[in-house]
Every structure is written in C-alpha cells, then in structure tokens.
C-alpha cells in the first residue's frame, strides 16, 4: 500500500468513527487493525473536542 492509499483509508476510517460505526465494521471496510483505529480516535478525533 503506498502513502496515498494509507491517507485515503485513514480518512475513511476517521469519517466512519465520527459517524459512530462499530470497530468491526470499520476494520472490515478499511483493513486497519484495532490498534490503528484507536490511534486515529485518540490523535485525530478526541483531540478536537
């Protein structure tokens, strides 16, 4: 996966987290690990509130 694809997947996961999708749904759609999703939530979403 190149860097552009990682950014796209990360942005998709971020949007899905904001919409309230479950961890399992996001992992299946994006192929990211739970560890990656929690990092996105902690660093990119929770820091804005």
PDBQT receptor file of N, H, CA, C and O in Angstrom, charges set to zero:
ATOM      1  N   UNK A   1       0.851  -1.174   0.000  1.00  0.00    +0.000 N 
ATOM      2  CA  UNK A   1       0.000   0.000   0.000  1.00  0.00    +0.000 C 
ATOM      3  C   UNK A   1       0.896   1.234   0.000  1.00  0.00    +0.000 C 
ATOM      4  O   UNK A   1       1.801   1.334   0.828  1.00  0.00    +0.000 OA
ATOM      5  N   UNK A   2       0.666   2.158  -0.894  1.00  0.00    +0.000 N 
ATOM      6  H   UNK A   2      -0.070   2.077  -1.566  1.00  0.00    +0.000 HD
ATOM      7  CA  UNK A   2       1.501   3.356  -0.873  1.00  0.00    +0.000 C 
ATOM      8  C   UNK A   2       0.894   4.415   0.045  1.00  0.00    +0.000 C 
ATOM      9  O   UNK A   2      -0.210   4.249   0.565  1.00  0.00    +0.000 OA
ATOM     10  N   UNK A   3       1.626   5.491   0.229  1.00  0.00    +0.000 N 
ATOM     11  H   UNK A   3       2.522   5.626  -0.193  1.00  0.00    +0.000 HD
ATOM     12  CA  UNK A   3       1.238   6.524   1.205  1.00  0.00    +0.000 C 
ATOM     13  C   UNK A   3      -0.117   7.135   0.878  1.00  0.00    +0.000 C 
ATOM     14  O   UNK A   3      -0.905   7.412   1.782  1.00  0.00    +0.000 OA
ATOM     15  N   UNK A   4      -0.395   7.348  -0.401  1.00  0.00    +0.000 N 
ATOM     16  H   UNK A   4       0.246   7.123  -1.136  1.00  0.00    +0.000 HD
ATOM     17  CA  UNK A   4      -1.670   7.944  -0.803  1.00  0.00    +0.000 C 
ATOM     18  C   UNK A   4      -2.838   7.051  -0.389  1.00  0.00    +0.000 C 
ATOM     19  O   UNK A   4      -3.864   7.544   0.080  1.00  0.00    +0.000 OA
ATOM     20  N   UNK A   5      -2.682   5.734  -0.565  1.00  0.00    +0.000 N 
ATOM     21  H   UNK A   5      -1.849   5.333  -0.946  1.00  0.00    +0.000 HD
ATOM     22  CA  UNK A   5      -3.726   4.790  -0.172  1.00  0.00    +0.000 C 
ATOM     23  C   UNK A   5      -3.930   4.790   1.340  1.00  0.00    +0.000 C 
ATOM     24  O   UNK A   5      -5.064   4.712   1.813  1.00  0.00    +0.000 OA
ATOM     25  N   UNK A   6      -2.841   4.879   2.100  1.00  0.00    +0.000 N 
ATOM     26  H   UNK A   6      -1.920   4.943   1.717  1.00  0.00    +0.000 HD
ATOM     27  CA  UNK A   6      -2.943   4.908   3.562  1.00  0.00    +0.000 C 
ATOM     28  C   UNK A   6      -3.708   6.135   4.032  1.00  0.00    +0.000 C 
ATOM     29  O   UNK A   6      -4.519   6.045   4.954  1.00  0.00    +0.000 OA
ATOM     30  N   UNK A   7      -3.457   7.277   3.409  1.00  0.00    +0.000 N 
ATOM     31  H   UNK A   7      -2.798   7.349   2.660  1.00  0.00    +0.000 HD
ATOM     32  CA  UNK A   7      -4.177   8.501   3.769  1.00  0.00    +0.000 C 
ATOM     33  C   UNK A   7      -5.662   8.367   3.464  1.00  0.00    +0.000 C 
ATOM     34  O   UNK A   7      -6.503   8.803   4.250  1.00  0.00    +0.000 OA
ATOM     35  N   UNK A   8      -5.980   7.772   2.336  1.00  0.00    +0.000 N 
ATOM     36  H   UNK A   8      -5.297   7.418   1.697  1.00  0.00    +0.000 HD
ATOM     37  CA  UNK A   8      -7.375   7.579   1.950  1.00  0.00    +0.000 C 
ATOM     38  C   UNK A   8      -8.085   6.661   2.930  1.00  0.00    +0.000 C 
ATOM     39  O   UNK A   8      -9.202   6.950   3.359  1.00  0.00    +0.000 OA
ATOM     40  N   UNK A   9      -7.440   5.556   3.284  1.00  0.00    +0.000 N 
ATOM     41  H   UNK A   9      -6.533   5.322   2.936  1.00  0.00    +0.000 HD
ATOM     42  CA  UNK A   9      -8.029   4.593   4.219  1.00  0.00    +0.000 C 
ATOM     43  C   UNK A   9      -8.180   5.225   5.595  1.00  0.00    +0.000 C 
ATOM     44  O   UNK A   9      -9.192   5.029   6.268  1.00  0.00    +0.000 OA
ATOM     45  N   UNK A  10      -7.176   5.980   6.009  1.00  0.00    +0.000 N 
ATOM     46  H   UNK A  10      -6.354   6.140   5.463  1.00  0.00    +0.000 HD
ATOM     47  CA  UNK A  10      -7.232   6.646   7.309  1.00  0.00    +0.000 C 
ATOM     48  C   UNK A  10      -8.375   7.652   7.359  1.00  0.00    +0.000 C 
ATOM     49  O   UNK A  10      -9.091   7.728   8.358  1.00  0.00    +0.000 OA
ATOM     50  N   UNK A  11      -8.549   8.417   6.298  1.00  0.00    +0.000 N 
ATOM     51  H   UNK A  11      -7.967   8.354   5.486  1.00  0.00    +0.000 HD
ATOM     52  CA  UNK A  11      -9.644   9.388   6.243  1.00  0.00    +0.000 C 
ATOM     53  C   UNK A  11     -11.006   8.694   6.240  1.00  0.00    +0.000 C 
ATOM     54  O   UNK A  11     -11.954   9.174   6.862  1.00  0.00    +0.000 OA
ATOM     55  N   UNK A  12     -11.096   7.571   5.542  1.00  0.00    +0.000 N 
ATOM     56  H   UNK A  12     -10.326   7.182   5.037  1.00  0.00    +0.000 HD
ATOM     57  CA  UNK A  12     -12.355   6.810   5.523  1.00  0.00    +0.000 C 
ATOM     58  C   UNK A  12     -12.667   6.296   6.921  1.00  0.00    +0.000 C 
ATOM     59  O   UNK A  12     -13.806   6.386   7.378  1.00  0.00    +0.000 OA
ATOM     60  N   UNK A  13     -11.657   5.757   7.601  1.00  0.00    +0.000 N 
ATOM     61  H   UNK A  13     -10.731   5.684   7.230  1.00  0.00    +0.000 HD
ATOM     62  CA  UNK A  13     -11.855   5.253   8.959  1.00  0.00    +0.000 C 
ATOM     63  C   UNK A  13     -12.250   6.387   9.902  1.00  0.00    +0.000 C 
ATOM     64  O   UNK A  13     -13.111   6.208  10.763  1.00  0.00    +0.000 OA
ATOM     65  N   UNK A  14     -11.632   7.536   9.744  1.00  0.00    +0.000 N 
ATOM     66  H   UNK A  14     -10.932   7.682   9.045  1.00  0.00    +0.000 HD
ATOM     67  CA  UNK A  14     -11.947   8.699  10.578  1.00  0.00    +0.000 C 
ATOM     68  C   UNK A  14     -13.408   9.098  10.410  1.00  0.00    +0.000 C 
ATOM     69  O   UNK A  14     -14.100   9.350  11.397  1.00  0.00    +0.000 OA
ATOM     70  N   UNK A  15     -13.878   9.155   9.173  1.00  0.00    +0.000 N 
ATOM     71  H   UNK A  15     -13.315   8.950   8.372  1.00  0.00    +0.000 HD
ATOM     72  CA  UNK A  15     -15.274   9.504   8.919  1.00  0.00    +0.000 C 
ATOM     73  C   UNK A  15     -16.224   8.468   9.512  1.00  0.00    +0.000 C 
ATOM     74  O   UNK A  15     -17.262   8.818  10.074  1.00  0.00    +0.000 OA
ATOM     75  N   UNK A  16     -15.866   7.197   9.383  1.00  0.00    +0.000 N 
ATOM     76  H   UNK A  16     -15.023   6.913   8.926  1.00  0.00    +0.000 HD
ATOM     77  CA  UNK A  16     -16.716   6.135   9.923  1.00  0.00    +0.000 C 
ATOM     78  C   UNK A  16     -16.768   6.205  11.450  1.00  0.00    +0.000 C 
ATOM     79  O   UNK A  16     -17.820   5.963  12.043  1.00  0.00    +0.000 OA
ATOM     80  N   UNK A  17     -15.641   6.534  12.092  1.00  0.00    +0.000 N 
ATOM     81  H   UNK A  17     -14.787   6.731  11.610  1.00  0.00    +0.000 HD
ATOM     82  CA  UNK A  17     -15.624   6.686  13.548  1.00  0.00    +0.000 C 
ATOM     83  C   UNK A  17     -16.523   7.841  13.978  1.00  0.00    +0.000 C 
ATOM     84  O   UNK A  17     -17.261   7.728  14.957  1.00  0.00    +0.000 OA
ATOM     85  N   UNK A  18     -16.461   8.940  13.252  1.00  0.00    +0.000 N 
ATOM     86  H   UNK A  18     -15.861   9.032  12.457  1.00  0.00    +0.000 HD
ATOM     87  CA  UNK A  18     -17.291  10.107  13.568  1.00  0.00    +0.000 C 
ATOM     88  C   UNK A  18     -18.772   9.767  13.413  1.00  0.00    +0.000 C 
ATOM     89  O   UNK A  18     -19.605  10.246  14.183  1.00  0.00    +0.000 OA
ATOM     90  N   UNK A  19     -19.100   8.940  12.417  1.00  0.00    +0.000 N 
ATOM     91  H   UNK A  19     -18.424   8.551  11.791  1.00  0.00    +0.000 HD
ATOM     92  CA  UNK A  19     -20.486   8.544  12.182  1.00  0.00    +0.000 C 
ATOM     93  C   UNK A  19     -20.988   7.521  13.188  1.00  0.00    +0.000 C 
ATOM     94  O   UNK A  19     -22.187   7.247  13.247  1.00  0.00    +0.000 OA
ATOM     95  N   UNK A  20     -20.083   6.952  13.980  1.00  0.00    +0.000 N 
ATOM     96  H   UNK A  20     -19.109   7.175  13.932  1.00  0.00    +0.000 HD
ATOM     97  CA  UNK A  20     -20.491   6.029  15.023  1.00  0.00    +0.000 C 
ATOM     98  C   UNK A  20     -20.527   4.572  14.613  1.00  0.00    +0.000 C 
ATOM     99  O   UNK A  20     -21.196   3.764  15.257  1.00  0.00    +0.000 OA
ATOM    100  N   UNK A  21     -19.818   4.222  13.549  1.00  0.00    +0.000 N 
ATOM    101  H   UNK A  21     -19.275   4.879  13.026  1.00  0.00    +0.000 HD
ATOM    102  CA  UNK A  21     -19.768   2.823  13.119  1.00  0.00    +0.000 C 
ATOM    103  C   UNK A  21     -19.018   1.987  14.158  1.00  0.00    +0.000 C 
ATOM    104  O   UNK A  21     -18.218   2.517  14.929  1.00  0.00    +0.000 OA
ATOM    105  N   UNK A  22     -19.280   0.687  14.173  1.00  0.00    +0.000 N 
ATOM    106  H   UNK A  22     -19.930   0.257  13.547  1.00  0.00    +0.000 HD
ATOM    107  CA  UNK A  22     -18.606  -0.191  15.128  1.00  0.00    +0.000 C 
ATOM    108  C   UNK A  22     -17.178  -0.472  14.673  1.00  0.00    +0.000 C 
ATOM    109  O   UNK A  22     -16.844  -0.320  13.498  1.00  0.00    +0.000 OA
ATOM    110  N   UNK A  23     -16.330  -0.891  15.638  1.00  0.00    +0.000 N 
ATOM    111  H   UNK A  23     -16.601  -1.015  16.593  1.00  0.00    +0.000 HD
ATOM    112  CA  UNK A  23     -14.935  -1.213  15.325  1.00  0.00    +0.000 C 
ATOM    113  C   UNK A  23     -14.866  -2.295  14.243  1.00  0.00    +0.000 C 
ATOM    114  O   UNK A  23     -14.075  -2.194  13.304  1.00  0.00    +0.000 OA
ATOM    115  N   UNK A  24     -15.698  -3.330  14.382  1.00  0.00    +0.000 N 
ATOM    116  H   UNK A  24     -16.340  -3.412  15.145  1.00  0.00    +0.000 HD
ATOM    117  CA  UNK A  24     -15.675  -4.450  13.434  1.00  0.00    +0.000 C 
ATOM    118  C   UNK A  24     -16.019  -4.001  12.021  1.00  0.00    +0.000 C 
ATOM    119  O   UNK A  24     -15.374  -4.421  11.060  1.00  0.00    +0.000 OA
ATOM    120  N   UNK A  25     -17.016  -3.162  11.891  1.00  0.00    +0.000 N 
ATOM    121  H   UNK A  25     -17.540  -2.821  12.672  1.00  0.00    +0.000 HD
ATOM    122  CA  UNK A  25     -17.421  -2.666  10.579  1.00  0.00    +0.000 C 
ATOM    123  C   UNK A  25     -16.288  -1.880   9.925  1.00  0.00    +0.000 C 
ATOM    124  O   UNK A  25     -16.012  -2.047   8.736  1.00  0.00    +0.000 OA
ATOM    125  N   UNK A  26     -15.640  -1.031  10.699  1.00  0.00    +0.000 N 
ATOM    126  H   UNK A  26     -15.864  -0.895  11.664  1.00  0.00    +0.000 HD
ATOM    127  CA  UNK A  26     -14.550  -0.215  10.165  1.00  0.00    +0.000 C 
ATOM    128  C   UNK A  26     -13.356  -1.084   9.788  1.00  0.00    +0.000 C 
ATOM    129  O   UNK A  26     -12.742  -0.877   8.741  1.00  0.00    +0.000 OA
ATOM    130  N   UNK A  27     -13.025  -2.054  10.636  1.00  0.00    +0.000 N 
ATOM    131  H   UNK A  27     -13.524  -2.222  11.486  1.00  0.00    +0.000 HD
ATOM    132  CA  UNK A  27     -11.901  -2.932  10.338  1.00  0.00    +0.000 C 
ATOM    133  C   UNK A  27     -12.144  -3.732   9.067  1.00  0.00    +0.000 C 
ATOM    134  O   UNK A  27     -11.221  -3.925   8.275  1.00  0.00    +0.000 OA
ATOM    135  N   UNK A  28     -13.370  -4.199   8.860  1.00  0.00    +0.000 N 
ATOM    136  H   UNK A  28     -14.120  -4.042   9.503  1.00  0.00    +0.000 HD
ATOM    137  CA  UNK A  28     -13.685  -4.952   7.649  1.00  0.00    +0.000 C 
ATOM    138  C   UNK A  28     -13.635  -4.067   6.412  1.00  0.00    +0.000 C 
ATOM    139  O   UNK A  28     -13.179  -4.514   5.359  1.00  0.00    +0.000 OA
ATOM    140  N   UNK A  29     -14.087  -2.841   6.513  1.00  0.00    +0.000 N 
ATOM    141  H   UNK A  29     -14.457  -2.478   7.368  1.00  0.00    +0.000 HD
ATOM    142  CA  UNK A  29     -14.144  -1.944   5.361  1.00  0.00    +0.000 C 
ATOM    143  C   UNK A  29     -12.769  -1.387   4.974  1.00  0.00    +0.000 C 
ATOM    144  O   UNK A  29     -12.491  -1.171   3.795  1.00  0.00    +0.000 OA
ATOM    145  N   UNK A  30     -11.917  -1.157   5.972  1.00  0.00    +0.000 N 
ATOM    146  H   UNK A  30     -12.143  -1.333   6.930  1.00  0.00    +0.000 HD
ATOM    147  CA  UNK A  30     -10.647  -0.483   5.699  1.00  0.00    +0.000 C 
ATOM    148  C   UNK A  30      -9.434  -1.396   5.749  1.00  0.00    +0.000 C 
ATOM    149  O   UNK A  30      -8.411  -1.094   5.134  1.00  0.00    +0.000 OA
ATOM    150  N   UNK A  31      -9.529  -2.502   6.468  1.00  0.00    +0.000 N 
ATOM    151  H   UNK A  31     -10.359  -2.748   6.967  1.00  0.00    +0.000 HD
ATOM    152  CA  UNK A  31      -8.383  -3.390   6.620  1.00  0.00    +0.000 C 
ATOM    153  C   UNK A  31      -7.399  -2.924   7.680  1.00  0.00    +0.000 C 
ATOM    154  O   UNK A  31      -6.296  -3.462   7.784  1.00  0.00    +0.000 OA
ATOM    155  N   UNK A  32      -7.789  -1.929   8.468  1.00  0.00    +0.000 N 
ATOM    156  H   UNK A  32      -8.685  -1.493   8.383  1.00  0.00    +0.000 HD
ATOM    157  CA  UNK A  32      -6.923  -1.439   9.537  1.00  0.00    +0.000 C 
ATOM    158  C   UNK A  32      -7.072  -2.299  10.783  1.00  0.00    +0.000 C 
ATOM    159  O   UNK A  32      -8.092  -2.962  10.975  1.00  0.00    +0.000 OA
ATOM    160  N   UNK A  33      -6.045  -2.283  11.629  1.00  0.00    +0.000 N 
ATOM    161  H   UNK A  33      -5.217  -1.745  11.473  1.00  0.00    +0.000 HD
ATOM    162  CA  UNK A  33      -6.090  -3.007  12.891  1.00  0.00    +0.000 C 
ATOM    163  C   UNK A  33      -6.805  -2.153  13.950  1.00  0.00    +0.000 C 
ATOM    164  O   UNK A  33      -6.931  -0.938  13.802  1.00  0.00    +0.000 OA
ATOM    165  N   UNK A  34      -7.260  -2.804  15.001  1.00  0.00    +0.000 N 
ATOM    166  H   UNK A  34      -7.158  -3.791  15.121  1.00  0.00    +0.000 HD
ATOM    167  CA  UNK A  34      -7.906  -2.090  16.107  1.00  0.00    +0.000 C 
ATOM    168  C   UNK A  34      -6.947  -1.062  16.700  1.00  0.00    +0.000 C 
ATOM    169  O   UNK A  34      -7.354   0.043  17.061  1.00  0.00    +0.000 OA
ATOM    170  N   UNK A  35      -5.679  -1.432  16.797  1.00  0.00    +0.000 N 
ATOM    171  H   UNK A  35      -5.348  -2.329  16.504  1.00  0.00    +0.000 HD
ATOM    172  CA  UNK A  35      -4.651  -0.531  17.315  1.00  0.00    +0.000 C 
ATOM    173  C   UNK A  35      -4.587   0.751  16.475  1.00  0.00    +0.000 C 
ATOM    174  O   UNK A  35      -4.460   1.847  17.020  1.00  0.00    +0.000 OA
ATOM    175  N   UNK A  36      -4.676   0.609  15.154  1.00  0.00    +0.000 N 
ATOM    176  H   UNK A  36      -4.780  -0.281  14.711  1.00  0.00    +0.000 HD
ATOM    177  CA  UNK A  36      -4.642   1.775  14.264  1.00  0.00    +0.000 C 
ATOM    178  C   UNK A  36      -5.882   2.649  14.458  1.00  0.00    +0.000 C 
ATOM    179  O   UNK A  36      -5.788   3.877  14.475  1.00  0.00    +0.000 OA
ATOM    180  N   UNK A  37      -7.037   2.012  14.602  1.00  0.00    +0.000 N 
ATOM    181  H   UNK A  37      -7.114   1.015  14.588  1.00  0.00    +0.000 HD
ATOM    182  CA  UNK A  37      -8.284   2.763  14.787  1.00  0.00    +0.000 C 
ATOM    183  C   UNK A  37      -8.277   3.542  16.094  1.00  0.00    +0.000 C 
ATOM    184  O   UNK A  37      -8.736   4.684  16.143  1.00  0.00    +0.000 OA
ATOM    185  N   UNK A  38      -7.762   2.934  17.145  1.00  0.00    +0.000 N 
ATOM    186  H   UNK A  38      -7.389   2.007  17.106  1.00  0.00    +0.000 HD
ATOM    187  CA  UNK A  38      -7.702   3.625  18.436  1.00  0.00    +0.000 C 
ATOM    188  C   UNK A  38      -6.736   4.803  18.370  1.00  0.00    +0.000 C 
ATOM    189  O   UNK A  38      -6.965   5.829  19.010  1.00  0.00    +0.000 OA
ATOM    190  N   UNK A  39      -5.654   4.663  17.598  1.00  0.00    +0.000 N 
ATOM    191  H   UNK A  39      -5.467   3.830  17.078  1.00  0.00    +0.000 HD
ATOM    192  CA  UNK A  39      -4.715   5.774  17.432  1.00  0.00    +0.000 C 
ATOM    193  C   UNK A  39      -5.383   6.922  16.680  1.00  0.00    +0.000 C 
ATOM    194  O   UNK A  39      -5.216   8.086  17.044  1.00  0.00    +0.000 OA
ATOM    195  N   UNK A  40      -6.133   6.599  15.639  1.00  0.00    +0.000 N 
ATOM    196  H   UNK A  40      -6.269   5.653  15.343  1.00  0.00    +0.000 HD
ATOM    197  CA  UNK A  40      -6.856   7.632  14.885  1.00  0.00    +0.000 C 
ATOM    198  C   UNK A  40      -7.847   8.340  15.796  1.00  0.00    +0.000 C 
ATOM    199  O   UNK A  40      -7.957   9.565  15.769  1.00  0.00    +0.000 OA
ATOM    200  N   UNK A  41      -8.569   7.567  16.605  1.00  0.00    +0.000 N 
ATOM    201  H   UNK A  41      -8.479   6.572  16.628  1.00  0.00    +0.000 HD
ATOM    202  CA  UNK A  41      -9.560   8.166  17.501  1.00  0.00    +0.000 C 
ATOM    203  C   UNK A  41      -8.887   9.068  18.527  1.00  0.00    +0.000 C 
ATOM    204  O   UNK A  41      -9.364  10.172  18.790  1.00  0.00    +0.000 OA
ATOM    205  N   UNK A  42      -7.785   8.609  19.107  1.00  0.00    +0.000 N 
ATOM    206  H   UNK A  42      -7.398   7.713  18.893  1.00  0.00    +0.000 HD
ATOM    207  CA  UNK A  42      -7.110   9.370  20.155  1.00  0.00    +0.000 C 
ATOM    208  C   UNK A  42      -6.420  10.616  19.605  1.00  0.00    +0.000 C 
ATOM    209  O   UNK A  42      -6.535  11.694  20.188  1.00  0.00    +0.000 OA
ATOM    210  N   UNK A  43      -5.712  10.479  18.499  1.00  0.00    +0.000 N 
ATOM    211  H   UNK A  43      -5.619   9.604  18.025  1.00  0.00    +0.000 HD
ATOM    212  CA  UNK A  43      -4.894  11.572  17.987  1.00  0.00    +0.000 C 
ATOM    213  C   UNK A  43      -5.646  12.549  17.095  1.00  0.00    +0.000 C 
ATOM    214  O   UNK A  43      -5.358  13.746  17.114  1.00  0.00    +0.000 OA
ATOM    215  N   UNK A  44      -6.597  12.062  16.319  1.00  0.00    +0.000 N 
ATOM    216  H   UNK A  44      -6.830  11.090  16.303  1.00  0.00    +0.000 HD
ATOM    217  CA  UNK A  44      -7.219  12.922  15.318  1.00  0.00    +0.000 C 
ATOM    218  C   UNK A  44      -8.645  13.342  15.620  1.00  0.00    +0.000 C 
ATOM    219  O   UNK A  44      -9.114  14.355  15.102  1.00  0.00    +0.000 OA
ATOM    220  N   UNK A  45      -9.344  12.577  16.452  1.00  0.00    +0.000 N 
ATOM    221  H   UNK A  45      -8.963  11.754  16.873  1.00  0.00    +0.000 HD
ATOM    222  CA  UNK A  45     -10.738  12.908  16.728  1.00  0.00    +0.000 C 
ATOM    223  C   UNK A  45     -10.903  13.491  18.118  1.00  0.00    +0.000 C 
ATOM    224  O   UNK A  45     -11.432  14.593  18.264  1.00  0.00    +0.000 OA
ATOM    225  N   UNK A  46     -10.467  12.781  19.130  1.00  0.00    +0.000 N 
ATOM    226  H   UNK A  46     -10.038  11.886  19.011  1.00  0.00    +0.000 HD
ATOM    227  CA  UNK A  46     -10.660  13.227  20.509  1.00  0.00    +0.000 C 
ATOM    228  C   UNK A  46      -9.921  14.521  20.822  1.00  0.00    +0.000 C 
ATOM    229  O   UNK A  46     -10.348  15.284  21.690  1.00  0.00    +0.000 OA
ATOM    230  N   UNK A  47      -8.827  14.774  20.132  1.00  0.00    +0.000 N 
ATOM    231  H   UNK A  47      -8.480  14.155  19.427  1.00  0.00    +0.000 HD
ATOM    232  CA  UNK A  47      -8.058  15.983  20.408  1.00  0.00    +0.000 C 
ATOM    233  C   UNK A  47      -8.798  17.252  19.982  1.00  0.00    +0.000 C 
ATOM    234  O   UNK A  47      -8.444  18.349  20.412  1.00  0.00    +0.000 OA
ATOM    235  N   UNK A  48      -9.823  17.107  19.139  1.00  0.00    +0.000 N 
ATOM    236  H   UNK A  48     -10.111  16.216  18.789  1.00  0.00    +0.000 HD
ATOM    237  CA  UNK A  48     -10.564  18.281  18.673  1.00  0.00    +0.000 C 
ATOM    238  C   UNK A  48     -11.730  18.651  19.594  1.00  0.00    +0.000 C 
ATOM    239  O   UNK A  48     -12.384  19.672  19.383  1.00  0.00    +0.000 OA
ATOM    240  N   UNK A  49     -11.990  17.838  20.602  1.00  0.00    +0.000 N 
ATOM    241  H   UNK A  49     -11.458  17.008  20.774  1.00  0.00    +0.000 HD
ATOM    242  CA  UNK A  49     -13.136  18.116  21.477  1.00  0.00    +0.000 C 
ATOM    243  C   UNK A  49     -12.691  18.614  22.802  1.00  0.00    +0.000 C 
ATOM    244  O   UNK A  49     -13.522  18.899  23.665  1.00  0.00    +0.000 OA
TER     245      UNK A  49
